[in-house]
């Protein structure tokens, strides 16, 4: 069964850190582009970070210097380390694995991140 399972969300104070995990099963994540998206209430889903199969990472301007995407191929897992969190980072965070040649896009169920004092 192909699935992505996120974990690591929660409530954190401004300035704090969280690490999100996305464990893949049924696919070899290293062959896919791994993306983290987020969606805040009343807003469109936005791409936060992406890691291409070659290991190159891209970030949204709003999170550059604060968030880091990484991948552990042995664990078939992608991570999002989030530091210096701000209230505006509050959203549901979704993991996505995309393979353009196979025309496949797989989504996780999402994990809530709330940044509040």
Rosetta constraint file for C-alpha pairs under 8 A:
AtomPair CA 1 CA 25 HARMONIC 6.86 0.50
AtomPair CA 1 CA 26 HARMONIC 5.35 0.50
AtomPair CA 2 CA 24 HARMONIC 7.51 0.50
AtomPair CA 2 CA 25 HARMONIC 5.48 0.50
AtomPair CA 2 CA 26 HARMONIC 4.22 0.50
AtomPair CA 2 CA 27 HARMONIC 6.35 0.50
AtomPair CA 3 CA 24 HARMONIC 5.87 0.50
AtomPair CA 3 CA 25 HARMONIC 5.45 0.50
AtomPair CA 3 CA 26 HARMONIC 6.63 0.50
AtomPair CA 3 CA 106 HARMONIC 7.16 0.50
AtomPair CA 3 CA 107 HARMONIC 7.50 0.50
AtomPair CA 3 CA 108 HARMONIC 6.86 0.50
AtomPair CA 4 CA 22 HARMONIC 6.17 0.50
AtomPair CA 4 CA 23 HARMONIC 5.60 0.50
AtomPair CA 4 CA 24 HARMONIC 4.61 0.50
AtomPair CA 4 CA 25 HARMONIC 6.57 0.50
AtomPair CA 4 CA 95 HARMONIC 7.10 0.50
AtomPair CA 4 CA 96 HARMONIC 7.67 0.50
AtomPair CA 4 CA 106 HARMONIC 7.30 0.50
AtomPair CA 4 CA 107 HARMONIC 6.36 0.50
AtomPair CA 4 CA 108 HARMONIC 4.63 0.50
AtomPair CA 4 CA 109 HARMONIC 7.59 0.50
AtomPair CA 5 CA 21 HARMONIC 7.92 0.50
AtomPair CA 5 CA 22 HARMONIC 5.35 0.50
AtomPair CA 5 CA 23 HARMONIC 5.23 0.50
AtomPair CA 5 CA 24 HARMONIC 6.59 0.50
AtomPair CA 5 CA 95 HARMONIC 7.96 0.50
AtomPair CA 5 CA 108 HARMONIC 5.49 0.50
AtomPair CA 5 CA 109 HARMONIC 6.75 0.50
AtomPair CA 6 CA 20 HARMONIC 6.92 0.50
AtomPair CA 6 CA 21 HARMONIC 5.43 0.50
AtomPair CA 6 CA 22 HARMONIC 4.33 0.50
AtomPair CA 6 CA 23 HARMONIC 6.51 0.50
AtomPair CA 6 CA 94 HARMONIC 7.42 0.50
AtomPair CA 6 CA 95 HARMONIC 6.75 0.50
AtomPair CA 6 CA 108 HARMONIC 6.33 0.50
AtomPair CA 6 CA 109 HARMONIC 6.96 0.50
AtomPair CA 6 CA 110 HARMONIC 6.27 0.50
AtomPair CA 6 CA 111 HARMONIC 6.24 0.50
AtomPair CA 7 CA 20 HARMONIC 5.74 0.50
AtomPair CA 7 CA 21 HARMONIC 5.23 0.50
AtomPair CA 7 CA 22 HARMONIC 6.56 0.50
AtomPair CA 7 CA 111 HARMONIC 6.35 0.50
AtomPair CA 8 CA 18 HARMONIC 6.99 0.50
AtomPair CA 8 CA 19 HARMONIC 5.89 0.50
AtomPair CA 8 CA 20 HARMONIC 4.52 0.50
AtomPair CA 8 CA 21 HARMONIC 6.12 0.50
AtomPair CA 8 CA 111 HARMONIC 7.38 0.50
AtomPair CA 9 CA 18 HARMONIC 7.09 0.50
AtomPair CA 9 CA 19 HARMONIC 7.56 0.50
AtomPair CA 9 CA 20 HARMONIC 6.22 0.50
AtomPair CA 9 CA 111 HARMONIC 5.39 0.50
AtomPair CA 9 CA 112 HARMONIC 5.30 0.50
AtomPair CA 9 CA 113 HARMONIC 4.96 0.50
AtomPair CA 9 CA 114 HARMONIC 7.96 0.50
AtomPair CA 10 CA 18 HARMONIC 7.99 0.50
AtomPair CA 10 CA 111 HARMONIC 7.97 0.50
AtomPair CA 10 CA 112 HARMONIC 6.11 0.50
AtomPair CA 10 CA 113 HARMONIC 5.02 0.50
AtomPair CA 10 CA 114 HARMONIC 6.10 0.50
AtomPair CA 11 CA 113 HARMONIC 6.16 0.50
AtomPair CA 11 CA 114 HARMONIC 4.73 0.50
AtomPair CA 11 CA 115 HARMONIC 5.91 0.50
AtomPair CA 11 CA 116 HARMONIC 7.12 0.50
AtomPair CA 12 CA 16 HARMONIC 6.01 0.50
AtomPair CA 12 CA 17 HARMONIC 7.18 0.50
AtomPair CA 12 CA 18 HARMONIC 7.63 0.50
AtomPair CA 12 CA 113 HARMONIC 7.85 0.50
AtomPair CA 12 CA 114 HARMONIC 6.30 0.50
AtomPair CA 12 CA 115 HARMONIC 5.00 0.50
AtomPair CA 12 CA 116 HARMONIC 6.29 0.50
AtomPair CA 12 CA 117 HARMONIC 7.65 0.50
AtomPair CA 13 CA 85 HARMONIC 7.64 0.50
AtomPair CA 13 CA 115 HARMONIC 5.41 0.50
AtomPair CA 13 CA 116 HARMONIC 5.02 0.50
AtomPair CA 13 CA 117 HARMONIC 5.00 0.50
AtomPair CA 14 CA 84 HARMONIC 6.98 0.50
AtomPair CA 14 CA 85 HARMONIC 5.37 0.50
AtomPair CA 14 CA 86 HARMONIC 5.09 0.50
AtomPair CA 14 CA 87 HARMONIC 6.34 0.50
AtomPair CA 14 CA 115 HARMONIC 5.74 0.50
AtomPair CA 14 CA 116 HARMONIC 5.99 0.50
AtomPair CA 14 CA 117 HARMONIC 6.49 0.50
AtomPair CA 15 CA 83 HARMONIC 7.02 0.50
AtomPair CA 15 CA 84 HARMONIC 4.14 0.50
AtomPair CA 15 CA 85 HARMONIC 4.85 0.50
AtomPair CA 15 CA 86 HARMONIC 6.39 0.50
AtomPair CA 16 CA 83 HARMONIC 6.15 0.50
AtomPair CA 16 CA 84 HARMONIC 5.47 0.50
AtomPair CA 16 CA 85 HARMONIC 5.48 0.50
AtomPair CA 17 CA 81 HARMONIC 7.48 0.50
AtomPair CA 17 CA 82 HARMONIC 5.40 0.50
AtomPair CA 17 CA 83 HARMONIC 4.40 0.50
AtomPair CA 17 CA 84 HARMONIC 6.23 0.50
AtomPair CA 17 CA 85 HARMONIC 6.18 0.50
AtomPair CA 18 CA 81 HARMONIC 6.16 0.50
AtomPair CA 18 CA 82 HARMONIC 5.25 0.50
AtomPair CA 18 CA 83 HARMONIC 6.74 0.50
AtomPair CA 19 CA 79 HARMONIC 6.76 0.50
AtomPair CA 19 CA 80 HARMONIC 5.57 0.50
AtomPair CA 19 CA 81 HARMONIC 4.40 0.50
AtomPair CA 19 CA 82 HARMONIC 5.93 0.50
AtomPair CA 20 CA 79 HARMONIC 5.48 0.50
AtomPair CA 20 CA 80 HARMONIC 4.99 0.50
AtomPair CA 20 CA 81 HARMONIC 6.42 0.50
AtomPair CA 20 CA 82 HARMONIC 7.91 0.50
AtomPair CA 21 CA 77 HARMONIC 6.77 0.50
AtomPair CA 21 CA 78 HARMONIC 5.94 0.50
AtomPair CA 21 CA 79 HARMONIC 4.54 0.50
AtomPair CA 21 CA 80 HARMONIC 6.57 0.50
AtomPair CA 22 CA 77 HARMONIC 5.41 0.50
AtomPair CA 22 CA 78 HARMONIC 5.19 0.50
AtomPair CA 22 CA 79 HARMONIC 6.17 0.50
AtomPair CA 22 CA 95 HARMONIC 6.30 0.50
AtomPair CA 22 CA 108 HARMONIC 7.85 0.50
AtomPair CA 23 CA 75 HARMONIC 7.63 0.50
AtomPair CA 23 CA 76 HARMONIC 6.17 0.50
AtomPair CA 23 CA 77 HARMONIC 4.39 0.50
AtomPair CA 23 CA 78 HARMONIC 6.67 0.50
AtomPair CA 24 CA 28 HARMONIC 7.63 0.50
AtomPair CA 24 CA 29 HARMONIC 6.56 0.50
AtomPair CA 24 CA 76 HARMONIC 5.75 0.50
AtomPair CA 24 CA 77 HARMONIC 5.99 0.50
AtomPair CA 25 CA 76 HARMONIC 7.60 0.50
AtomPair CA 28 CA 32 HARMONIC 7.38 0.50
AtomPair CA 28 CA 76 HARMONIC 6.71 0.50
AtomPair CA 29 CA 33 HARMONIC 7.77 0.50
AtomPair CA 29 CA 34 HARMONIC 7.36 0.50
AtomPair CA 29 CA 73 HARMONIC 7.16 0.50
AtomPair CA 29 CA 76 HARMONIC 5.72 0.50
AtomPair CA 29 CA 77 HARMONIC 7.19 0.50
AtomPair CA 29 CA 97 HARMONIC 7.27 0.50
AtomPair CA 30 CA 53 HARMONIC 5.59 0.50
AtomPair CA 30 CA 71 HARMONIC 7.91 0.50
AtomPair CA 30 CA 73 HARMONIC 6.07 0.50
AtomPair CA 30 CA 76 HARMONIC 7.34 0.50
AtomPair CA 31 CA 53 HARMONIC 5.43 0.50
AtomPair CA 31 CA 99 HARMONIC 7.56 0.50
AtomPair CA 32 CA 52 HARMONIC 6.88 0.50
AtomPair CA 32 CA 53 HARMONIC 5.54 0.50
AtomPair CA 32 CA 97 HARMONIC 5.87 0.50
AtomPair CA 32 CA 98 HARMONIC 5.47 0.50
AtomPair CA 32 CA 99 HARMONIC 5.14 0.50
AtomPair CA 33 CA 50 HARMONIC 6.88 0.50
AtomPair CA 33 CA 51 HARMONIC 5.68 0.50
AtomPair CA 33 CA 52 HARMONIC 4.41 0.50
AtomPair CA 33 CA 53 HARMONIC 5.46 0.50
AtomPair CA 33 CA 97 HARMONIC 5.67 0.50
AtomPair CA 33 CA 98 HARMONIC 5.10 0.50
AtomPair CA 33 CA 99 HARMONIC 6.37 0.50
AtomPair CA 34 CA 50 HARMONIC 5.67 0.50
AtomPair CA 34 CA 51 HARMONIC 5.20 0.50
AtomPair CA 34 CA 52 HARMONIC 6.46 0.50
AtomPair CA 34 CA 53 HARMONIC 7.83 0.50
AtomPair CA 34 CA 78 HARMONIC 7.16 0.50
AtomPair CA 34 CA 95 HARMONIC 7.34 0.50
AtomPair CA 34 CA 96 HARMONIC 5.85 0.50
AtomPair CA 34 CA 97 HARMONIC 4.66 0.50
AtomPair CA 34 CA 98 HARMONIC 6.48 0.50
AtomPair CA 35 CA 47 HARMONIC 7.22 0.50
AtomPair CA 35 CA 48 HARMONIC 7.56 0.50
AtomPair CA 35 CA 49 HARMONIC 5.74 0.50
AtomPair CA 35 CA 50 HARMONIC 4.29 0.50
AtomPair CA 35 CA 51 HARMONIC 6.37 0.50
AtomPair CA 35 CA 95 HARMONIC 5.86 0.50
AtomPair CA 35 CA 96 HARMONIC 4.97 0.50
AtomPair CA 35 CA 97 HARMONIC 6.20 0.50
AtomPair CA 35 CA 98 HARMONIC 7.75 0.50
AtomPair CA 36 CA 47 HARMONIC 6.23 0.50
AtomPair CA 36 CA 48 HARMONIC 5.55 0.50
AtomPair CA 36 CA 49 HARMONIC 5.25 0.50
AtomPair CA 36 CA 50 HARMONIC 6.36 0.50
AtomPair CA 36 CA 80 HARMONIC 7.56 0.50
AtomPair CA 36 CA 93 HARMONIC 6.77 0.50
AtomPair CA 36 CA 94 HARMONIC 5.67 0.50
AtomPair CA 36 CA 95 HARMONIC 4.77 0.50
AtomPair CA 36 CA 96 HARMONIC 6.20 0.50
AtomPair CA 37 CA 45 HARMONIC 6.49 0.50
AtomPair CA 37 CA 46 HARMONIC 5.41 0.50
AtomPair CA 37 CA 47 HARMONIC 4.38 0.50
AtomPair CA 37 CA 48 HARMONIC 5.17 0.50
AtomPair CA 37 CA 49 HARMONIC 7.09 0.50
AtomPair CA 37 CA 93 HARMONIC 5.67 0.50
AtomPair CA 37 CA 94 HARMONIC 5.07 0.50
AtomPair CA 37 CA 95 HARMONIC 6.41 0.50
AtomPair CA 37 CA 96 HARMONIC 7.47 0.50
AtomPair CA 38 CA 45 HARMONIC 5.51 0.50
AtomPair CA 38 CA 46 HARMONIC 5.51 0.50
AtomPair CA 38 CA 47 HARMONIC 6.62 0.50
AtomPair CA 38 CA 48 HARMONIC 6.70 0.50
AtomPair CA 38 CA 91 HARMONIC 5.81 0.50
AtomPair CA 38 CA 92 HARMONIC 5.42 0.50
AtomPair CA 38 CA 93 HARMONIC 4.25 0.50
AtomPair CA 38 CA 94 HARMONIC 5.86 0.50
AtomPair CA 39 CA 43 HARMONIC 6.29 0.50
AtomPair CA 39 CA 44 HARMONIC 6.01 0.50
AtomPair CA 39 CA 45 HARMONIC 4.35 0.50
AtomPair CA 39 CA 46 HARMONIC 6.35 0.50
AtomPair CA 39 CA 91 HARMONIC 5.19 0.50
AtomPair CA 39 CA 92 HARMONIC 5.32 0.50
AtomPair CA 39 CA 93 HARMONIC 6.58 0.50
AtomPair CA 40 CA 44 HARMONIC 7.31 0.50
AtomPair CA 40 CA 45 HARMONIC 7.39 0.50
AtomPair CA 40 CA 90 HARMONIC 6.48 0.50
AtomPair CA 40 CA 91 HARMONIC 4.22 0.50
AtomPair CA 40 CA 92 HARMONIC 6.37 0.50
AtomPair CA 41 CA 91 HARMONIC 7.10 0.50
AtomPair CA 47 CA 60 HARMONIC 6.80 0.50
AtomPair CA 48 CA 59 HARMONIC 5.80 0.50
AtomPair CA 48 CA 60 HARMONIC 5.11 0.50
AtomPair CA 48 CA 63 HARMONIC 7.08 0.50
AtomPair CA 49 CA 57 HARMONIC 7.11 0.50
AtomPair CA 49 CA 58 HARMONIC 5.62 0.50
AtomPair CA 49 CA 59 HARMONIC 4.41 0.50
AtomPair CA 49 CA 60 HARMONIC 6.29 0.50
AtomPair CA 49 CA 68 HARMONIC 7.84 0.50
AtomPair CA 49 CA 69 HARMONIC 6.51 0.50
AtomPair CA 50 CA 57 HARMONIC 5.50 0.50
AtomPair CA 50 CA 58 HARMONIC 5.23 0.50
AtomPair CA 50 CA 59 HARMONIC 6.54 0.50
AtomPair CA 50 CA 69 HARMONIC 7.12 0.50
AtomPair CA 51 CA 55 HARMONIC 5.92 0.50
AtomPair CA 51 CA 56 HARMONIC 5.59 0.50
AtomPair CA 51 CA 57 HARMONIC 4.37 0.50
AtomPair CA 51 CA 58 HARMONIC 6.57 0.50
AtomPair CA 51 CA 69 HARMONIC 6.81 0.50
AtomPair CA 51 CA 70 HARMONIC 7.35 0.50
AtomPair CA 52 CA 56 HARMONIC 5.38 0.50
AtomPair CA 52 CA 57 HARMONIC 6.41 0.50
AtomPair CA 57 CA 69 HARMONIC 7.01 0.50
AtomPair CA 59 CA 63 HARMONIC 6.59 0.50
AtomPair CA 59 CA 64 HARMONIC 5.79 0.50
AtomPair CA 59 CA 67 HARMONIC 7.97 0.50
AtomPair CA 60 CA 64 HARMONIC 6.29 0.50
AtomPair CA 63 CA 67 HARMONIC 5.62 0.50
AtomPair CA 66 CA 82 HARMONIC 6.10 0.50
AtomPair CA 66 CA 83 HARMONIC 5.11 0.50
AtomPair CA 66 CA 84 HARMONIC 6.10 0.50
AtomPair CA 66 CA 85 HARMONIC 7.70 0.50
AtomPair CA 67 CA 80 HARMONIC 6.69 0.50
AtomPair CA 67 CA 81 HARMONIC 5.47 0.50
AtomPair CA 67 CA 82 HARMONIC 4.49 0.50
AtomPair CA 67 CA 83 HARMONIC 6.05 0.50
AtomPair CA 68 CA 80 HARMONIC 5.66 0.50
AtomPair CA 68 CA 81 HARMONIC 5.05 0.50
AtomPair CA 68 CA 82 HARMONIC 6.63 0.50
AtomPair CA 69 CA 78 HARMONIC 7.23 0.50
AtomPair CA 69 CA 79 HARMONIC 5.63 0.50
AtomPair CA 69 CA 80 HARMONIC 4.60 0.50
AtomPair CA 69 CA 81 HARMONIC 6.38 0.50
AtomPair CA 70 CA 78 HARMONIC 5.73 0.50
AtomPair CA 70 CA 79 HARMONIC 5.23 0.50
AtomPair CA 70 CA 80 HARMONIC 6.58 0.50
AtomPair CA 71 CA 76 HARMONIC 7.58 0.50
AtomPair CA 71 CA 77 HARMONIC 5.86 0.50
AtomPair CA 71 CA 78 HARMONIC 4.24 0.50
AtomPair CA 71 CA 79 HARMONIC 6.07 0.50
AtomPair CA 72 CA 76 HARMONIC 5.92 0.50
AtomPair CA 72 CA 77 HARMONIC 5.39 0.50
AtomPair CA 72 CA 78 HARMONIC 6.24 0.50
AtomPair CA 73 CA 77 HARMONIC 6.53 0.50
AtomPair CA 85 CA 89 HARMONIC 6.47 0.50
AtomPair CA 85 CA 115 HARMONIC 6.73 0.50
AtomPair CA 86 CA 90 HARMONIC 7.57 0.50
AtomPair CA 86 CA 115 HARMONIC 6.11 0.50
AtomPair CA 86 CA 116 HARMONIC 8.00 0.50
AtomPair CA 87 CA 114 HARMONIC 7.34 0.50
AtomPair CA 87 CA 115 HARMONIC 4.69 0.50
AtomPair CA 87 CA 116 HARMONIC 5.83 0.50
AtomPair CA 88 CA 115 HARMONIC 7.57 0.50
AtomPair CA 89 CA 113 HARMONIC 7.58 0.50
AtomPair CA 89 CA 114 HARMONIC 7.46 0.50
AtomPair CA 89 CA 115 HARMONIC 6.69 0.50
AtomPair CA 90 CA 112 HARMONIC 7.80 0.50
AtomPair CA 90 CA 113 HARMONIC 5.40 0.50
AtomPair CA 90 CA 114 HARMONIC 4.58 0.50
AtomPair CA 90 CA 115 HARMONIC 5.44 0.50
AtomPair CA 91 CA 112 HARMONIC 6.07 0.50
AtomPair CA 91 CA 113 HARMONIC 5.53 0.50
AtomPair CA 91 CA 114 HARMONIC 6.61 0.50
AtomPair CA 92 CA 110 HARMONIC 5.92 0.50
AtomPair CA 92 CA 111 HARMONIC 5.39 0.50
AtomPair CA 92 CA 112 HARMONIC 4.34 0.50
AtomPair CA 92 CA 113 HARMONIC 5.99 0.50
AtomPair CA 93 CA 110 HARMONIC 5.30 0.50
AtomPair CA 93 CA 111 HARMONIC 5.26 0.50
AtomPair CA 93 CA 112 HARMONIC 6.20 0.50
AtomPair CA 93 CA 113 HARMONIC 6.97 0.50
AtomPair CA 94 CA 107 HARMONIC 6.98 0.50
AtomPair CA 94 CA 108 HARMONIC 5.89 0.50
AtomPair CA 94 CA 109 HARMONIC 6.69 0.50
AtomPair CA 94 CA 110 HARMONIC 4.39 0.50
AtomPair CA 94 CA 111 HARMONIC 6.59 0.50
AtomPair CA 95 CA 107 HARMONIC 5.90 0.50
AtomPair CA 95 CA 108 HARMONIC 5.25 0.50
AtomPair CA 95 CA 109 HARMONIC 7.91 0.50
AtomPair CA 95 CA 110 HARMONIC 6.91 0.50
AtomPair CA 96 CA 105 HARMONIC 6.84 0.50
AtomPair CA 96 CA 106 HARMONIC 5.51 0.50
AtomPair CA 96 CA 107 HARMONIC 4.60 0.50
AtomPair CA 96 CA 108 HARMONIC 6.38 0.50
AtomPair CA 97 CA 104 HARMONIC 7.95 0.50
AtomPair CA 97 CA 105 HARMONIC 5.70 0.50
AtomPair CA 97 CA 106 HARMONIC 5.16 0.50
AtomPair CA 97 CA 107 HARMONIC 6.69 0.50
AtomPair CA 98 CA 103 HARMONIC 7.68 0.50
AtomPair CA 98 CA 104 HARMONIC 5.72 0.50
AtomPair CA 98 CA 105 HARMONIC 4.47 0.50
AtomPair CA 98 CA 106 HARMONIC 6.48 0.50
AtomPair CA 99 CA 103 HARMONIC 5.80 0.50
AtomPair CA 99 CA 104 HARMONIC 5.17 0.50
AtomPair CA 99 CA 105 HARMONIC 6.50 0.50
AtomPair CA 100 CA 104 HARMONIC 6.45 0.50
